[in-house]
Amino acid sequence: MAHKFEVYKDGKGEFRVRFKYNSEIIFSTEGYASKAGAHRSIESIRKYVADAPVEDLE
């Protein structure tokens, strides 16, 4: 698989999500107190990313 979400625990004990494409980290989220919170963020991304506008800040 060329892309995937990874849920992991950081050094502070918070759960984070990172999205990888071809082994490169594309983005990571803020820390969540629970693993369930991290999984909810994935579902939110999946639900809304297709409709996200693009802003050119140049």
mmCIF file of the N, C-alpha and C atoms, coordinates in Angstrom:
data_MODEL
# 
_entry.id   MODEL 
# 
loop_
_atom_site.group_PDB 
_atom_site.id 
_atom_site.type_symbol 
_atom_site.label_atom_id 
_atom_site.label_alt_id 
_atom_site.label_comp_id 
_atom_site.label_asym_id 
_atom_site.label_entity_id 
_atom_site.label_seq_id 
_atom_site.pdbx_PDB_ins_code 
_atom_site.Cartn_x 
_atom_site.Cartn_y 
_atom_site.Cartn_z 
_atom_site.occupancy 
_atom_site.B_iso_or_equiv 
_atom_site.pdbx_formal_charge 
_atom_site.auth_seq_id 
_atom_site.auth_comp_id 
_atom_site.auth_asym_id 
_atom_site.auth_atom_id 
_atom_site.pdbx_PDB_model_num 
ATOM 1   N N  . MET A 1 1  ? 0.840   -1.180 0.000  1.00 0.00 ? 1  MET A N  1 
ATOM 2   C CA . MET A 1 1  ? 0.000   0.000  0.000  1.00 0.00 ? 1  MET A CA 1 
ATOM 3   C C  . MET A 1 1  ? 0.883   1.240  0.000  1.00 0.00 ? 1  MET A C  1 
ATOM 4   N N  . ALA A 1 2  ? 0.601   2.157  -0.862 1.00 0.00 ? 2  ALA A N  1 
ATOM 5   C CA . ALA A 1 2  ? 1.417   3.361  -1.013 1.00 0.00 ? 2  ALA A CA 1 
ATOM 6   C C  . ALA A 1 2  ? 1.112   4.409  0.047  1.00 0.00 ? 2  ALA A C  1 
ATOM 7   N N  . HIS A 1 3  ? -0.065  4.354  0.667  1.00 0.00 ? 3  HIS A N  1 
ATOM 8   C CA . HIS A 1 3  ? -0.419  5.376  1.649  1.00 0.00 ? 3  HIS A CA 1 
ATOM 9   C C  . HIS A 1 3  ? -1.130  4.732  2.831  1.00 0.00 ? 3  HIS A C  1 
ATOM 10  N N  . LYS A 1 4  ? -0.986  5.363  4.003  1.00 0.00 ? 4  LYS A N  1 
ATOM 11  C CA . LYS A 1 4  ? -1.635  4.829  5.200  1.00 0.00 ? 4  LYS A CA 1 
ATOM 12  C C  . LYS A 1 4  ? -1.638  5.856  6.320  1.00 0.00 ? 4  LYS A C  1 
ATOM 13  N N  . PHE A 1 5  ? -2.568  5.683  7.254  1.00 0.00 ? 5  PHE A N  1 
ATOM 14  C CA . PHE A 1 5  ? -2.589  6.426  8.500  1.00 0.00 ? 5  PHE A CA 1 
ATOM 15  C C  . PHE A 1 5  ? -1.892  5.565  9.545  1.00 0.00 ? 5  PHE A C  1 
ATOM 16  N N  . GLU A 1 6  ? -1.122  6.176  10.419 1.00 0.00 ? 6  GLU A N  1 
ATOM 17  C CA . GLU A 1 6  ? -0.505  5.481  11.539 1.00 0.00 ? 6  GLU A CA 1 
ATOM 18  C C  . GLU A 1 6  ? -0.907  6.189  12.829 1.00 0.00 ? 6  GLU A C  1 
ATOM 19  N N  . VAL A 1 7  ? -1.359  5.422  13.815 1.00 0.00 ? 7  VAL A N  1 
ATOM 20  C CA . VAL A 1 7  ? -1.664  5.949  15.139 1.00 0.00 ? 7  VAL A CA 1 
ATOM 21  C C  . VAL A 1 7  ? -0.517  5.516  16.041 1.00 0.00 ? 7  VAL A C  1 
ATOM 22  N N  . TYR A 1 8  ? 0.061   6.467  16.748 1.00 0.00 ? 8  TYR A N  1 
ATOM 23  C CA . TYR A 1 8  ? 1.190   6.141  17.618 1.00 0.00 ? 8  TYR A CA 1 
ATOM 24  C C  . TYR A 1 8  ? 1.165   7.011  18.868 1.00 0.00 ? 8  TYR A C  1 
ATOM 25  N N  . LYS A 1 9  ? 1.894   6.578  19.882 1.00 0.00 ? 9  LYS A N  1 
ATOM 26  C CA . LYS A 1 9  ? 2.002   7.320  21.132 1.00 0.00 ? 9  LYS A CA 1 
ATOM 27  C C  . LYS A 1 9  ? 3.321   8.075  21.114 1.00 0.00 ? 9  LYS A C  1 
ATOM 28  N N  . ASP A 1 10 ? 3.251   9.389  21.379 1.00 0.00 ? 10 ASP A N  1 
ATOM 29  C CA . ASP A 1 10 ? 4.467   10.203 21.351 1.00 0.00 ? 10 ASP A CA 1 
ATOM 30  C C  . ASP A 1 10 ? 5.178   10.158 22.708 1.00 0.00 ? 10 ASP A C  1 
ATOM 31  N N  . GLY A 1 11 ? 6.247   10.888 22.822 1.00 0.00 ? 11 GLY A N  1 
ATOM 32  C CA . GLY A 1 11 ? 7.058   10.905 24.031 1.00 0.00 ? 11 GLY A CA 1 
ATOM 33  C C  . GLY A 1 11 ? 6.353   11.459 25.254 1.00 0.00 ? 11 GLY A C  1 
ATOM 34  N N  . LYS A 1 12 ? 5.296   12.243 25.037 1.00 0.00 ? 12 LYS A N  1 
ATOM 35  C CA . LYS A 1 12 ? 4.523   12.812 26.147 1.00 0.00 ? 12 LYS A CA 1 
ATOM 36  C C  . LYS A 1 12 ? 3.357   11.913 26.562 1.00 0.00 ? 12 LYS A C  1 
ATOM 37  N N  . GLY A 1 13 ? 3.214   10.779 25.870 1.00 0.00 ? 13 GLY A N  1 
ATOM 38  C CA . GLY A 1 13 ? 2.120   9.864  26.181 1.00 0.00 ? 13 GLY A CA 1 
ATOM 39  C C  . GLY A 1 13 ? 0.822   10.176 25.474 1.00 0.00 ? 13 GLY A C  1 
ATOM 40  N N  . GLU A 1 14 ? 0.851   11.105 24.519 1.00 0.00 ? 14 GLU A N  1 
ATOM 41  C CA . GLU A 1 14 ? -0.336  11.451 23.745 1.00 0.00 ? 14 GLU A CA 1 
ATOM 42  C C  . GLU A 1 14 ? -0.383  10.616 22.465 1.00 0.00 ? 14 GLU A C  1 
ATOM 43  N N  . PHE A 1 15 ? -1.587  10.368 21.988 1.00 0.00 ? 15 PHE A N  1 
ATOM 44  C CA . PHE A 1 15 ? -1.765  9.643  20.732 1.00 0.00 ? 15 PHE A CA 1 
ATOM 45  C C  . PHE A 1 15 ? -1.801  10.639 19.586 1.00 0.00 ? 15 PHE A C  1 
ATOM 46  N N  . ARG A 1 16 ? -1.099  10.316 18.541 1.00 0.00 ? 16 ARG A N  1 
ATOM 47  C CA . ARG A 1 16 ? -1.049  11.160 17.346 1.00 0.00 ? 16 ARG A CA 1 
ATOM 48  C C  . ARG A 1 16 ? -1.303  10.296 16.119 1.00 0.00 ? 16 ARG A C  1 
ATOM 49  N N  . VAL A 1 17 ? -1.690  10.975 15.044 1.00 0.00 ? 17 VAL A N  1 
ATOM 50  C CA . VAL A 1 17 ? -1.907  10.309 13.758 1.00 0.00 ? 17 VAL A CA 1 
ATOM 51  C C  . VAL A 1 17 ? -0.959  10.944 12.757 1.00 0.00 ? 17 VAL A C  1 
ATOM 52  N N  . ARG A 1 18 ? -0.306  10.121 11.984 1.00 0.00 ? 18 ARG A N  1 
ATOM 53  C CA . ARG A 1 18 ? 0.466   10.637 10.856 1.00 0.00 ? 18 ARG A CA 1 
ATOM 54  C C  . ARG A 1 18 ? 0.001   9.920  9.606  1.00 0.00 ? 18 ARG A C  1 
ATOM 55  N N  . PHE A 1 19 ? 0.044   10.651 8.507  1.00 0.00 ? 19 PHE A N  1 
ATOM 56  C CA . PHE A 1 19 ? -0.321  10.102 7.208  1.00 0.00 ? 19 PHE A CA 1 
ATOM 57  C C  . PHE A 1 19 ? 0.951   9.954  6.402  1.00 0.00 ? 19 PHE A C  1 
ATOM 58  N N  . LYS A 1 20 ? 1.175   8.756  5.893  1.00 0.00 ? 20 LYS A N  1 
ATOM 59  C CA . LYS A 1 20 ? 2.393   8.482  5.118  1.00 0.00 ? 20 LYS A CA 1 
ATOM 60  C C  . LYS A 1 20 ? 2.023   8.091  3.695  1.00 0.00 ? 20 LYS A C  1 
ATOM 61  N N  . TYR A 1 21 ? 2.820   8.566  2.772  1.00 0.00 ? 21 TYR A N  1 
ATOM 62  C CA . TYR A 1 21 ? 2.688   8.200  1.371  1.00 0.00 ? 21 TYR A CA 1 
ATOM 63  C C  . TYR A 1 21 ? 4.065   7.773  0.890  1.00 0.00 ? 21 TYR A C  1 
ATOM 64  N N  . ASN A 1 22 ? 4.164   6.548  0.414  1.00 0.00 ? 22 ASN A N  1 
ATOM 65  C CA . ASN A 1 22 ? 5.458   5.980  -0.003 1.00 0.00 ? 22 ASN A CA 1 
ATOM 66  C C  . ASN A 1 22 ? 6.530   6.187  1.061  1.00 0.00 ? 22 ASN A C  1 
ATOM 67  N N  . SER A 1 23 ? 6.201   5.874  2.297  1.00 0.00 ? 23 SER A N  1 
ATOM 68  C CA . SER A 1 23 ? 7.102   5.948  3.458  1.00 0.00 ? 23 SER A CA 1 
ATOM 69  C C  . SER A 1 23 ? 7.472   7.366  3.876  1.00 0.00 ? 23 SER A C  1 
ATOM 70  N N  . GLU A 1 24 ? 6.941   8.379  3.221  1.00 0.00 ? 24 GLU A N  1 
ATOM 71  C CA . GLU A 1 24 ? 7.228   9.771  3.593  1.00 0.00 ? 24 GLU A CA 1 
ATOM 72  C C  . GLU A 1 24 ? 6.059   10.315 4.405  1.00 0.00 ? 24 GLU A C  1 
ATOM 73  N N  . ILE A 1 25 ? 6.358   10.959 5.533  1.00 0.00 ? 25 ILE A N  1 
ATOM 74  C CA . ILE A 1 25 ? 5.312   11.548 6.352  1.00 0.00 ? 25 ILE A CA 1 
ATOM 75  C C  . ILE A 1 25 ? 4.823   12.826 5.668  1.00 0.00 ? 25 ILE A C  1 
ATOM 76  N N  . ILE A 1 26 ? 3.534   12.848 5.353  1.00 0.00 ? 26 ILE A N  1 
ATOM 77  C CA . ILE A 1 26 ? 2.927   13.993 4.677  1.00 0.00 ? 26 ILE A CA 1 
ATOM 78  C C  . ILE A 1 26 ? 2.409   14.991 5.714  1.00 0.00 ? 26 ILE A C  1 
ATOM 79  N N  . PHE A 1 27 ? 1.762   14.501 6.766  1.00 0.00 ? 27 PHE A N  1 
ATOM 80  C CA . PHE A 1 27 ? 1.325   15.363 7.868  1.00 0.00 ? 27 PHE A CA 1 
ATOM 81  C C  . PHE A 1 27 ? 1.136   14.535 9.122  1.00 0.00 ? 27 PHE A C  1 
ATOM 82  N N  . SER A 1 28 ? 1.093   15.221 10.250 1.00 0.00 ? 28 SER A N  1 
ATOM 83  C CA . SER A 1 28 ? 0.746   14.585 11.513 1.00 0.00 ? 28 SER A CA 1 
ATOM 84  C C  . SER A 1 28 ? -0.188  15.516 12.281 1.00 0.00 ? 28 SER A C  1 
ATOM 85  N N  . THR A 1 29 ? -0.954  14.933 13.194 1.00 0.00 ? 29 THR A N  1 
ATOM 86  C CA . THR A 1 29 ? -1.964  15.687 13.922 1.00 0.00 ? 29 THR A CA 1 
ATOM 87  C C  . THR A 1 29 ? -1.430  16.164 15.270 1.00 0.00 ? 29 THR A C  1 
ATOM 88  N N  . GLU A 1 30 ? -2.276  16.930 15.942 1.00 0.00 ? 30 GLU A N  1 
ATOM 89  C CA . GLU A 1 30 ? -2.020  17.297 17.326 1.00 0.00 ? 30 GLU A CA 1 
ATOM 90  C C  . GLU A 1 30 ? -2.109  16.039 18.187 1.00 0.00 ? 30 GLU A C  1 
ATOM 91  N N  . GLY A 1 31 ? -1.731  16.146 19.448 1.00 0.00 ? 31 GLY A N  1 
ATOM 92  C CA . GLY A 1 31 ? -1.822  15.018 20.354 1.00 0.00 ? 31 GLY A CA 1 
ATOM 93  C C  . GLY A 1 31 ? -3.225  14.870 20.930 1.00 0.00 ? 31 GLY A C  1 
ATOM 94  N N  . TYR A 1 32 ? -3.648  13.633 21.138 1.00 0.00 ? 32 TYR A N  1 
ATOM 95  C CA . TYR A 1 32 ? -4.948  13.309 21.728 1.00 0.00 ? 32 TYR A CA 1 
ATOM 96  C C  . TYR A 1 32 ? -4.730  12.501 22.996 1.00 0.00 ? 32 TYR A C  1 
ATOM 97  N N  . ALA A 1 33 ? -5.602  12.695 23.975 1.00 0.00 ? 33 ALA A N  1 
ATOM 98  C CA . ALA A 1 33 ? -5.479  11.992 25.250 1.00 0.00 ? 33 ALA A CA 1 
ATOM 99  C C  . ALA A 1 33 ? -5.790  10.506 25.114 1.00 0.00 ? 33 ALA A C  1 
ATOM 100 N N  . SER A 1 34 ? -6.617  10.152 24.143 1.00 0.00 ? 34 SER A N  1 
ATOM 101 C CA . SER A 1 34 ? -6.995  8.745  23.978 1.00 0.00 ? 34 SER A CA 1 
ATOM 102 C C  . SER A 1 34 ? -6.769  8.286  22.540 1.00 0.00 ? 34 SER A C  1 
ATOM 103 N N  . LYS A 1 35 ? -6.626  6.986  22.407 1.00 0.00 ? 35 LYS A N  1 
ATOM 104 C CA . LYS A 1 35 ? -6.489  6.402  21.070 1.00 0.00 ? 35 LYS A CA 1 
ATOM 105 C C  . LYS A 1 35 ? -7.779  6.600  20.287 1.00 0.00 ? 35 LYS A C  1 
ATOM 106 N N  . ALA A 1 36 ? -8.907  6.554  20.988 1.00 0.00 ? 36 ALA A N  1 
ATOM 107 C CA . ALA A 1 36 ? -10.203 6.776  20.322 1.00 0.00 ? 36 ALA A CA 1 
ATOM 108 C C  . ALA A 1 36 ? -10.263 8.171  19.711 1.00 0.00 ? 36 ALA A C  1 
ATOM 109 N N  . GLY A 1 37 ? -9.727  9.166  20.404 1.00 0.00 ? 37 GLY A N  1 
ATOM 110 C CA . GLY A 1 37 ? -9.680  10.517 19.866 1.00 0.00 ? 37 GLY A CA 1 
ATOM 111 C C  . GLY A 1 37 ? -8.862  10.589 18.590 1.00 0.00 ? 37 GLY A C  1 
ATOM 112 N N  . ALA A 1 38 ? -7.750  9.875  18.564 1.00 0.00 ? 38 ALA A N  1 
ATOM 113 C CA . ALA A 1 38 ? -6.921  9.833  17.357 1.00 0.00 ? 38 ALA A CA 1 
ATOM 114 C C  . ALA A 1 38 ? -7.677  9.184  16.200 1.00 0.00 ? 38 ALA A C  1 
ATOM 115 N N  . HIS A 1 39 ? -8.400  8.116  16.486 1.00 0.00 ? 39 HIS A N  1 
ATOM 116 C CA . HIS A 1 39 ? -9.168  7.443  15.435 1.00 0.00 ? 39 HIS A CA 1 
ATOM 117 C C  . HIS A 1 39 ? -10.325 8.322  14.938 1.00 0.00 ? 39 HIS A C  1 
ATOM 118 N N  . ARG A 1 40 ? -10.928 9.105  15.834 1.00 0.00 ? 40 ARG A N  1 
ATOM 119 C CA . ARG A 1 40 ? -11.979 10.038 15.394 1.00 0.00 ? 40 ARG A CA 1 
ATOM 120 C C  . ARG A 1 40 ? -11.407 11.079 14.442 1.00 0.00 ? 40 ARG A C  1 
ATOM 121 N N  . SER A 1 41 ? -10.157 11.505 14.680 1.00 0.00 ? 41 SER A N  1 
ATOM 122 C CA . SER A 1 41 ? -9.554  12.487 13.773 1.00 0.00 ? 41 SER A CA 1 
ATOM 123 C C  . SER A 1 41 ? -9.364  11.893 12.380 1.00 0.00 ? 41 SER A C  1 
ATOM 124 N N  . ILE A 1 42 ? -9.019  10.620 12.308 1.00 0.00 ? 42 ILE A N  1 
ATOM 125 C CA . ILE A 1 42 ? -8.883  9.954  11.001 1.00 0.00 ? 42 ILE A CA 1 
ATOM 126 C C  . ILE A 1 42 ? -10.219 9.960  10.271 1.00 0.00 ? 42 ILE A C  1 
ATOM 127 N N  . GLU A 1 43 ? -11.289 9.611  10.982 1.00 0.00 ? 43 GLU A N  1 
ATOM 128 C CA . GLU A 1 43 ? -12.612 9.584  10.349 1.00 0.00 ? 43 GLU A CA 1 
ATOM 129 C C  . GLU A 1 43 ? -13.030 10.974 9.887  1.00 0.00 ? 43 GLU A C  1 
ATOM 130 N N  . SER A 1 44 ? -12.692 11.990 10.647 1.00 0.00 ? 44 SER A N  1 
ATOM 131 C CA . SER A 1 44 ? -13.000 13.359 10.252 1.00 0.00 ? 44 SER A CA 1 
ATOM 132 C C  . SER A 1 44 ? -12.237 13.739 8.983  1.00 0.00 ? 44 SER A C  1 
ATOM 133 N N  . ILE A 1 45 ? -10.981 13.387 8.922  1.00 0.00 ? 45 ILE A N  1 
ATOM 134 C CA . ILE A 1 45 ? -10.169 13.675 7.731  1.00 0.00 ? 45 ILE A CA 1 
ATOM 135 C C  . ILE A 1 45 ? -10.758 12.966 6.520  1.00 0.00 ? 45 ILE A C  1 
ATOM 136 N N  . ARG A 1 46 ? -11.082 11.692 6.681  1.00 0.00 ? 46 ARG A N  1 
ATOM 137 C CA . ARG A 1 46 ? -11.651 10.923 5.573  1.00 0.00 ? 46 ARG A CA 1 
ATOM 138 C C  . ARG A 1 46 ? -12.975 11.521 5.095  1.00 0.00 ? 46 ARG A C  1 
ATOM 139 N N  . LYS A 1 47 ? -13.760 12.026 6.015  1.00 0.00 ? 47 LYS A N  1 
ATOM 140 C CA . LYS A 1 47 ? -15.083 12.549 5.673  1.00 0.00 ? 47 LYS A CA 1 
ATOM 141 C C  . LYS A 1 47 ? -15.013 13.883 4.941  1.00 0.00 ? 47 LYS A C  1 
ATOM 142 N N  . TYR A 1 48 ? -14.094 14.756 5.355  1.00 0.00 ? 48 TYR A N  1 
ATOM 143 C CA . TYR A 1 48 ? -14.118 16.131 4.859  1.00 0.00 ? 48 TYR A CA 1 
ATOM 144 C C  . TYR A 1 48 ? -13.006 16.495 3.876  1.00 0.00 ? 48 TYR A C  1 
ATOM 145 N N  . VAL A 1 49 ? -12.020 15.680 3.707  1.00 0.00 ? 49 VAL A N  1 
ATOM 146 C CA . VAL A 1 49 ? -10.873 16.083 2.890  1.00 0.00 ? 49 VAL A CA 1 
ATOM 147 C C  . VAL A 1 49 ? -11.236 16.279 1.414  1.00 0.00 ? 49 VAL A C  1 
ATOM 148 N N  . ALA A 1 50 ? -12.164 15.537 0.931  1.00 0.00 ? 50 ALA A N  1 
ATOM 149 C CA . ALA A 1 50 ? -12.527 15.661 -0.493 1.00 0.00 ? 50 ALA A CA 1 
ATOM 150 C C  . ALA A 1 50 ? -13.118 17.036 -0.822 1.00 0.00 ? 50 ALA A C  1 
ATOM 151 N N  . ASP A 1 51 ? -13.735 17.671 0.179  1.00 0.00 ? 51 ASP A N  1 
ATOM 152 C CA . ASP A 1 51 ? -14.368 18.969 -0.043 1.00 0.00 ? 51 ASP A CA 1 
ATOM 153 C C  . ASP A 1 51 ? -13.503 20.142 0.403  1.00 0.00 ? 51 ASP A C  1 
ATOM 154 N N  . ALA A 1 52 ? -12.289 19.872 0.819  1.00 0.00 ? 52 ALA A N  1 
ATOM 155 C CA . ALA A 1 52 ? -11.427 20.940 1.348  1.00 0.00 ? 52 ALA A CA 1 
ATOM 156 C C  . ALA A 1 52 ? -11.011 21.887 0.231  1.00 0.00 ? 52 ALA A C  1 
ATOM 157 N N  . PRO A 1 53 ? -11.175 23.185 0.462  1.00 0.00 ? 53 PRO A N  1 
ATOM 158 C CA . PRO A 1 53 ? -10.740 24.139 -0.559 1.00 0.00 ? 53 PRO A CA 1 
ATOM 159 C C  . PRO A 1 53 ? -9.217  24.286 -0.559 1.00 0.00 ? 53 PRO A C  1 
ATOM 160 N N  . VAL A 1 54 ? -8.697  24.795 -1.650 1.00 0.00 ? 54 VAL A N  1 
ATOM 161 C CA . VAL A 1 54 ? -7.271  25.064 -1.774 1.00 0.00 ? 54 VAL A CA 1 
ATOM 162 C C  . VAL A 1 54 ? -7.079  26.579 -1.726 1.00 0.00 ? 54 VAL A C  1 
ATOM 163 N N  . GLU A 1 55 ? -6.201  27.047 -0.845 1.00 0.00 ? 55 GLU A N  1 
ATOM 164 C CA . GLU A 1 55 ? -5.903  28.464 -0.752 1.00 0.00 ? 55 GLU A CA 1 
ATOM 165 C C  . GLU A 1 55 ? -4.481  28.693 -1.211 1.00 0.00 ? 55 GLU A C  1 
ATOM 166 N N  . ASP A 1 56 ? -4.303  29.561 -2.153 1.00 0.00 ? 56 ASP A N  1 
ATOM 167 C CA . ASP A 1 56 ? -2.966  29.956 -2.610 1.00 0.00 ? 56 ASP A CA 1 
ATOM 168 C C  . ASP A 1 56 ? -2.595  31.221 -1.854 1.00 0.00 ? 56 ASP A C  1 
ATOM 169 N N  . LEU A 1 57 ? -1.650  31.125 -0.953 1.00 0.00 ? 57 LEU A N  1 
ATOM 170 C CA . LEU A 1 57 ? -1.286  32.238 -0.100 1.00 0.00 ? 57 LEU A CA 1 
ATOM 171 C C  . LEU A 1 57 ? -0.145  33.088 -0.661 1.00 0.00 ? 57 LEU A C  1 
ATOM 172 N N  . GLU A 1 58 ? 0.148   32.896 -1.897 1.00 0.00 ? 58 GLU A N  1 
ATOM 173 C CA . GLU A 1 58 ? 1.231   33.652 -2.528 1.00 0.00 ? 58 GLU A CA 1 
ATOM 174 C C  . GLU A 1 58 ? 0.855   35.078 -2.774 1.00 0.00 ? 58 GLU A C  1 
# 
